[in-house]
Structures are given as structure tokens and as C-alpha cells.
Amino acid sequence: MSRLPQKMYLDLMNGLVESQSLVQLQERTESLLVKLFQADHVAFCWMHPDLPTGFDWKASTTGHFLQSYYQWYQDDFVFQWLSQHPNVAWSDTEMLRGQRLHETETYRRSRESHLGLRHVLTVLLAREQRRGSGAVALYSERTRPFSAERRYWLQELVPAFSGAFQNYARISALTSYNQLLEELLRREGAHAIVLDGQRQEFRRTESVTPLLENWFSSPSDRDEGGIPRTWRERMDAAMAGSVLLTPTTHSWQEKRGMSTLEVSFTRLPRIDGRDLWELRLKEIKAIPETWRQKLSPRQLEVAALVVEGLTDKLIAARLGIAEDTAKEYVQSAYRKLKVSGRPELIALALRS
């Protein structure tokens, strides 16, 4: 059993286990940490490259001091030390290594924020192969530094704090993932594939596969993921050349007869440190309005496929009907549009 006061220790453990967000972590543990460590201020931080500033701070009394931290963190002696020595609790006297506190950028910034910070006890919680990490900082305005015993207590709590931050990261990633899927599926008729930064497929809507097979009927035109090989070259170039974290879109078109396939390749926000890109497709069939007035919905569909260059057999396969039925629809469309055959129908479409 830890040498921490038992009742406070158990309450703190419950707060860490139950917290599912940084706000909850602050609300459920801040007052306990103030009492346990005789601190004047407590701050929690989630560090991640996806964040606009790189740092998400939650602090009741030092928020004004830390809100611009992203602008000067590289001059902070605490960050300089912790980034090289993660997962170990450290006090300011150890991190300063003989440097005078009042000579540091950290001290100057705290005075500008009207804080009397004299000492800090902190730990950076980082996992290997993880892009995000958390930190807990305890500040004191008292003359005496944090004791060795309290540094030991904080070190004892490192696994619990680390677990709390990992839990927060997982829940945050799951929420973002579900939001992404809901957004993809919410759009009626959406044709989309989501890829990660390693060109691996993350998610696709069901409708995208037959659409790609229709437009690129030869298997040799598509890679193992069913994506046109010529598109892969464009996508690879976009990924390699992108340095922005904000959404970036690359667009192009494929044309076939009267139909156009609009393609957009967009960088999405990261989820759990993963770079994500969305390949979105939109098929546009430019059917003359006069045809819509003369033909039934099925005749209109068949006429559009004829203009695309499909034979009666391919039309039947596309629509899941008998070839003789497809021929009947084609002939009825010819009669209503007063054309003699395929060449005249295509010519009429181009003139309309």
C-alpha cells in the first residue's frame, strides 16, 4: 500500500478511474491534489500535434498564465527538462540544476500574470509510439520547496495518472471516430473512402465499390484496394506535399460520354494521432431536360447508359434485368426520341 494518506489516496484513485475527459479529471482530483501536496495551484495538460496550439490546459487558477504557453514553452525550463525525462516526478530544484528561478522565462511570465509561483512539482506522462501525452503540474507560492516525500507520492501516482490520460485519449479517439462514421453515413448517397497516412483503408461506404467498378471496369485499372491506379499517384503526391493540419482538398474530374465523376481528396482532422484523408466521389449524369419529359424513369436510365457507350448486354447486367428487356427499353427510348439508333441518340444528346 502506498504511503499516501489512505482516505485521500482512495478518493484520488476513484477520481482518476472515473474521469473520461480532461475536464472531469480536473473537477474530480484538483481539490484532493491541493490538499495532499499542499499546493496552491494545479494544472492538467494534454499535449497533441492535432491541437491548434499543441497544448490543452485545464487549470482553475493558472489558466491566464498558461493560455499563451504554446508561444514560449520551448523557453520553459520545466518543459525542457520533462521532454527529456518523461514518466518521472521532478521538482523545480532538480530541474533548474543550479539556475536561479528568477532568471528564467517561466518566472518572468508568472510575474506578468500576477502569480507568486516559487516552486513546481510535475511529471510528463508519455507512452512510446504515442503522439499525445499528458502532464500534471503542482505549483506552490510558499518559500519552502516540495518535499522529497511528496515527490515520492507523485511518482507513486504516475501509473494511475497515465491510465487516466490513456483512458481520456481512447474515449476522445472513439468519439471522433464515431463522429466521422456518422458524418460519412449521414450523407445520403455518399460515395467515400477514408484512408490513413500509410495509404491503408480506414473506412468506406458500401456504394463506392460498384461505382468504381463501373467507371474502371478493367481490374488492371484498379489497385488491390479497388482504387484507380492513376488516382493513387495523385493521392500520394497530395499526401507527400501536405504540411498543413487543417483540411486541404484536391479535386479532379473523370468524363465518359454525358457522365462526369467528380473526385475530391481531402485531408481530415487526425484521430488518435492518425493522419486521415477522404476520397469522395460524385457521379453527375447530364441528361437533357427534354428527355426527362418524354421518357419514363427506366427508359431515361437506359438511354443514359446507351450514351455512355454500353451495349444491351452490359445495360442488362448493370440494371439486373434480362437482355431482351434491356433491348425493349432501348427501342422504346429510340421511338420516343425519334432516333434510329445509338449513333443518332448520342449525337442528339451532345446537341441538346
C-alpha positions as CSV (number, residue, x, y, z in Angstrom):
1,M,0.0,0.0,0.0
2,S,1.2,3.5,-0.8
3,R,2.5,5.7,2.0
4,L,0.0,8.4,0.8
5,P,-2.8,9.2,3.4
6,Q,-5.2,6.3,2.8
7,K,-8.6,8.1,2.6
8,M,-7.3,10.8,0.3
9,Y,-5.4,8.2,-1.8
10,L,-8.6,6.1,-2.3
11,D,-10.7,9.2,-3.2
12,L,-8.0,10.3,-5.7
13,M,-7.9,6.8,-7.3
14,N,-11.7,6.9,-7.7
15,G,-11.4,10.3,-9.4
16,L,-8.8,9.1,-11.8
17,V,-10.6,5.9,-12.7
18,E,-13.9,7.6,-13.3
19,S,-12.7,10.5,-15.3
20,Q,-13.5,10.3,-19.0
21,S,-12.3,13.8,-20.1
22,L,-9.8,16.4,-19.1
23,V,-12.5,18.5,-17.5
24,Q,-13.7,15.6,-15.4
25,L,-10.1,14.8,-14.4
26,Q,-9.7,18.4,-13.2
27,E,-13.0,18.5,-11.4
28,R,-12.6,15.2,-9.5
29,T,-9.0,15.4,-8.5
30,E,-7.9,19.1,-8.3
31,S,-9.0,19.8,-4.7
32,L,-7.6,16.5,-3.5
33,L,-4.2,17.2,-5.0
34,V,-4.1,20.7,-3.5
35,K,-4.7,19.2,0.0
36,L,-2.5,16.1,-0.5
37,F,0.5,18.1,-1.8
38,Q,-0.1,21.4,0.0
39,A,-0.1,23.1,-3.4
40,D,-1.6,26.4,-4.3
41,H,-2.3,25.6,-7.9
42,V,-2.9,22.5,-10.0
43,A,-2.8,22.3,-13.8
44,F,-3.5,19.4,-16.2
45,C,-2.3,19.4,-19.8
46,W,-3.0,17.2,-22.8
47,M,-0.3,17.7,-25.5
48,H,-1.0,16.6,-29.0
49,P,0.1,17.7,-32.5
50,D,-3.6,17.9,-33.6
51,L,-4.4,20.7,-31.2
52,P,-4.4,24.2,-32.7
53,T,-1.7,25.3,-30.2
54,G,-0.4,21.9,-29.2
55,F,-1.5,22.2,-25.6
56,D,-4.9,21.8,-24.0
57,W,-4.7,23.1,-20.4
58,K,-7.2,22.8,-17.6
59,A,-6.5,24.9,-14.6
60,S,-8.7,26.8,-12.2
61,T,-6.2,29.5,-11.1
62,T,-3.4,29.5,-13.6
63,G,-5.3,29.5,-16.9
64,H,-4.2,33.1,-17.7
65,F,-0.6,32.1,-17.1
66,L,-0.8,29.1,-19.3
67,Q,-3.1,30.2,-22.1
68,S,-0.2,31.5,-24.2
69,Y,2.1,28.6,-23.2
70,Y,2.4,27.4,-26.8
71,Q,4.3,30.6,-27.6
72,W,7.0,30.2,-25.0
73,Y,7.1,26.5,-24.0
74,Q,10.5,26.0,-25.6
75,D,11.9,28.6,-23.2
76,D,10.3,26.9,-20.2
77,F,12.9,25.1,-18.0
78,V,10.1,22.7,-16.9
79,F,9.3,21.6,-20.5
80,Q,12.9,21.4,-21.5
81,W,13.6,19.0,-18.6
82,L,10.5,16.9,-18.8
83,S,10.7,16.3,-22.5
84,Q,14.0,14.6,-21.9
85,H,12.9,12.8,-18.7
86,P,9.3,11.6,-19.0
87,N,7.3,9.5,-16.6
88,V,9.3,10.6,-13.6
89,A,8.2,13.1,-11.0
90,W,10.5,16.2,-10.7
91,S,10.7,19.3,-8.5
92,D,11.9,22.7,-9.7
93,T,15.1,22.4,-7.6
94,E,16.2,19.3,-9.6
95,M,15.1,20.7,-13.0
96,L,16.9,24.1,-12.5
97,R,20.2,22.4,-11.8
98,G,21.6,25.5,-10.0
99,Q,20.0,28.1,-12.3
100,R,18.2,30.8,-10.4
101,L,14.4,30.7,-10.7
102,H,14.0,34.5,-11.0
103,E,16.3,34.4,-14.1
104,T,14.0,32.0,-16.0
105,E,11.4,32.9,-18.7
106,T,8.9,30.9,-16.6
107,Y,9.3,33.1,-13.6
108,R,9.0,36.3,-15.7
109,R,5.8,35.0,-17.3
110,S,4.3,34.1,-13.9
111,R,5.0,37.6,-12.6
112,E,3.4,39.1,-15.6
113,S,0.4,37.0,-14.8
114,H,0.4,38.3,-11.2
115,L,1.2,35.0,-9.7
116,G,3.7,34.3,-7.0
117,L,4.9,30.9,-8.2
118,R,8.0,29.8,-6.4
119,H,8.1,26.0,-6.8
120,V,6.7,23.3,-9.1
121,L,6.3,19.5,-8.8
122,T,5.4,17.9,-12.0
123,V,5.5,14.9,-14.3
124,L,5.2,14.3,-18.0
125,L,3.2,11.2,-18.8
126,A,4.3,9.8,-22.2
127,R,4.0,6.4,-23.9
128,E,6.2,5.0,-26.6
129,Q,4.8,5.3,-30.1
130,R,2.1,7.7,-28.9
131,R,1.8,11.1,-30.4
132,G,-0.1,12.6,-27.4
133,S,1.0,12.9,-23.8
134,G,-0.3,14.3,-20.6
135,A,1.2,16.3,-17.8
136,V,0.3,17.2,-14.2
137,A,1.8,20.3,-12.6
138,L,1.5,21.3,-8.9
139,Y,2.6,24.9,-8.1
140,S,3.4,26.5,-4.8
141,E,3.8,30.1,-3.8
142,R,5.4,29.2,-0.5
143,T,9.1,29.7,0.4
144,R,9.8,26.0,1.1
145,P,10.0,23.7,-1.9
146,F,8.0,20.5,-2.3
147,S,9.5,17.8,-0.1
148,A,11.1,14.6,-1.2
149,E,8.3,12.7,0.3
150,R,5.7,14.5,-1.8
151,R,7.8,13.9,-4.9
152,Y,7.7,10.2,-4.0
153,W,3.9,10.4,-3.7
154,L,3.6,11.9,-7.1
155,Q,5.9,9.2,-8.5
156,E,3.6,6.6,-6.9
157,L,0.7,8.1,-8.7
158,V,2.3,8.1,-12.1
159,P,0.7,4.8,-13.3
160,A,-2.7,5.9,-12.2
161,F,-2.4,9.3,-13.9
162,S,-1.0,7.7,-17.0
163,G,-4.0,5.3,-17.1
164,A,-6.4,8.3,-16.7
165,F,-4.8,10.1,-19.6
166,Q,-4.8,7.0,-21.8
167,N,-8.5,6.5,-21.0
168,Y,-9.2,10.1,-22.0
169,A,-7.3,9.6,-25.2
170,R,-9.1,6.4,-26.1
171,I,-12.6,7.9,-25.4
172,S,-11.7,11.0,-27.4
173,A,-10.5,9.0,-30.3
174,L,-13.6,6.7,-30.2
175,T,-15.8,9.8,-30.1
176,S,-14.0,11.4,-33.1
177,Y,-14.1,8.0,-35.0
178,N,-17.9,7.6,-34.4
179,Q,-18.5,11.2,-35.5
180,L,-16.5,10.6,-38.7
181,L,-18.5,7.5,-39.5
182,E,-21.8,9.2,-38.7
183,E,-20.9,12.1,-40.9
184,L,-20.0,9.7,-43.8
185,L,-23.1,7.6,-43.5
186,R,-25.4,10.6,-42.8
187,R,-24.9,12.0,-46.3
188,E,-27.5,10.3,-48.5
189,G,-25.9,8.5,-51.4
190,A,-22.4,9.3,-50.2
191,H,-19.6,7.5,-52.1
192,A,-16.5,7.8,-49.9
193,I,-13.3,6.0,-48.7
194,V,-11.3,7.2,-45.7
195,L,-7.5,6.3,-45.8
196,D,-4.8,6.9,-43.2
197,G,-1.4,8.4,-43.7
198,Q,0.1,5.0,-44.6
199,R,-2.4,4.6,-47.5
200,Q,-4.3,2.0,-45.6
201,E,-8.1,2.0,-45.8
202,F,-9.8,3.1,-42.7
203,R,-13.5,3.0,-43.8
204,R,-15.6,3.1,-46.9
205,T,-19.3,3.4,-47.7
206,E,-20.9,0.4,-49.5
207,S,-21.9,2.3,-52.6
208,V,-18.4,3.3,-53.6
209,T,-17.2,-0.1,-54.7
210,P,-19.7,-0.7,-57.5
211,L,-19.3,2.9,-58.6
212,L,-15.5,2.5,-59.1
213,E,-16.0,-0.9,-60.8
214,N,-18.5,0.8,-63.2
215,W,-16.1,3.6,-64.1
216,F,-13.0,1.5,-64.2
217,S,-14.3,-1.9,-65.4
218,S,-10.9,-3.4,-66.1
219,P,-9.4,-5.0,-62.9
220,S,-5.9,-3.9,-64.2
221,D,-7.0,-0.3,-63.9
222,R,-7.5,-0.6,-60.1
223,D,-5.1,-1.5,-57.3
224,E,-5.7,-4.1,-54.6
225,G,-8.0,-1.7,-52.8
226,G,-10.1,-1.1,-55.9
227,I,-8.9,2.5,-56.3
228,P,-7.8,3.6,-59.8
229,R,-4.1,3.4,-60.1
230,T,-3.9,6.8,-61.8
231,W,-5.7,8.3,-58.7
232,R,-3.1,6.7,-56.4
233,E,-0.4,8.8,-58.0
234,R,-2.4,12.0,-57.4
235,M,-3.2,10.9,-53.8
236,D,0.4,10.0,-53.0
237,A,1.6,13.4,-54.3
238,A,-1.0,15.2,-52.2
239,M,-0.1,13.3,-49.0
240,A,3.6,13.8,-49.6
241,G,3.2,17.5,-50.2
242,S,0.8,18.3,-47.4
243,V,2.3,20.0,-44.4
244,L,-0.9,21.6,-43.1
245,L,-3.0,20.2,-40.3
246,T,-6.1,22.0,-41.5
247,P,-8.4,20.3,-44.1
248,T,-6.9,20.5,-47.6
249,T,-8.9,19.4,-50.7
250,H,-7.5,18.3,-54.1
251,S,-10.2,17.9,-56.9
252,W,-10.4,16.5,-60.4
253,Q,-12.9,15.0,-62.8
254,E,-13.3,12.0,-65.0
255,K,-15.6,12.2,-68.0
256,R,-17.3,9.5,-70.0
257,G,-20.0,10.3,-72.6
258,M,-22.5,12.5,-70.9
259,S,-21.5,11.5,-67.4
260,T,-18.9,13.2,-65.1
261,L,-17.3,11.7,-62.0
262,E,-16.3,14.5,-59.6
263,V,-13.5,13.4,-57.3
264,S,-12.3,15.2,-54.2
265,F,-9.4,14.1,-51.9
266,T,-9.5,15.9,-48.6
267,R,-7.3,15.9,-45.5
268,L,-9.4,15.3,-42.4
269,P,-8.6,16.0,-38.7
270,R,-6.5,13.4,-37.1
271,I,-8.0,10.7,-34.9
272,D,-5.8,9.2,-32.2
273,G,-2.7,10.6,-33.9
274,R,-3.6,9.1,-37.3
275,D,-3.5,11.2,-40.4
276,L,-6.7,10.7,-42.3
277,W,-7.8,11.5,-45.9
278,E,-11.2,11.2,-47.5
279,L,-11.7,10.2,-51.1
280,R,-15.2,11.4,-52.1
281,L,-17.0,10.7,-55.4
282,K,-20.0,12.3,-57.0
283,E,-21.4,11.0,-60.3
284,I,-23.2,13.5,-62.5
285,K,-25.3,12.4,-65.4
286,A,-26.1,15.4,-67.7
287,I,-29.4,14.2,-69.2
288,P,-31.2,16.8,-71.4
289,E,-34.3,18.1,-69.7
290,T,-36.4,17.4,-72.8
291,W,-35.6,13.7,-72.4
292,R,-37.0,13.7,-68.8
293,Q,-40.3,14.9,-70.2
294,K,-40.6,12.2,-72.9
295,L,-39.1,9.1,-71.2
296,S,-40.1,7.0,-68.2
297,P,-37.6,6.8,-65.4
298,R,-36.4,3.4,-66.6
299,Q,-36.2,4.5,-70.3
300,L,-34.2,7.6,-69.2
301,E,-31.8,5.4,-67.2
302,V,-31.3,3.1,-70.2
303,A,-30.8,6.0,-72.6
304,A,-28.1,7.5,-70.4
305,L,-26.3,4.1,-70.4
306,V,-26.5,3.9,-74.2
307,V,-24.9,7.4,-74.4
308,E,-22.2,6.2,-72.0
309,G,-21.4,3.5,-74.6
310,L,-22.8,0.4,-73.0
311,T,-24.2,-2.4,-75.1
312,D,-27.6,-4.0,-74.5
313,K,-25.9,-6.9,-72.7
314,L,-23.9,-4.6,-70.4
315,I,-27.0,-2.5,-69.7
316,A,-28.9,-5.6,-68.7
317,A,-26.0,-6.6,-66.4
318,R,-25.8,-3.1,-64.8
319,L,-29.5,-2.9,-64.1
320,G,-30.0,-6.6,-63.2
321,I,-32.6,-7.3,-66.0
322,A,-32.8,-9.7,-68.9
323,E,-31.0,-8.7,-72.1
324,D,-34.3,-8.8,-74.1
325,T,-35.9,-6.5,-71.5
326,A,-33.0,-4.1,-71.9
327,K,-33.4,-4.1,-75.7
328,E,-37.1,-3.3,-75.3
329,Y,-36.3,-0.3,-73.2
330,V,-33.6,0.9,-75.7
331,Q,-36.0,0.6,-78.6
332,S,-38.8,2.4,-76.8
333,A,-36.4,5.2,-76.0
334,Y,-35.4,5.4,-79.6
335,R,-39.1,5.7,-80.7
336,K,-40.0,8.4,-78.2
337,L,-36.9,10.4,-79.0
338,K,-37.4,9.8,-82.8
339,V,-33.9,8.5,-83.5
340,S,-32.9,5.4,-85.5
341,G,-30.1,4.0,-83.3
342,R,-27.2,4.5,-81.0
343,P,-25.1,7.0,-83.1
344,E,-28.1,9.3,-83.6
345,L,-29.1,9.1,-79.9
346,I,-25.5,10.1,-78.9
347,A,-25.5,12.9,-81.4
348,L,-28.8,14.1,-80.1
349,A,-27.5,14.1,-76.5
350,L,-24.5,16.2,-77.5
351,R,-26.6,18.7,-79.3
352,S,-29.2,19.1,-76.5
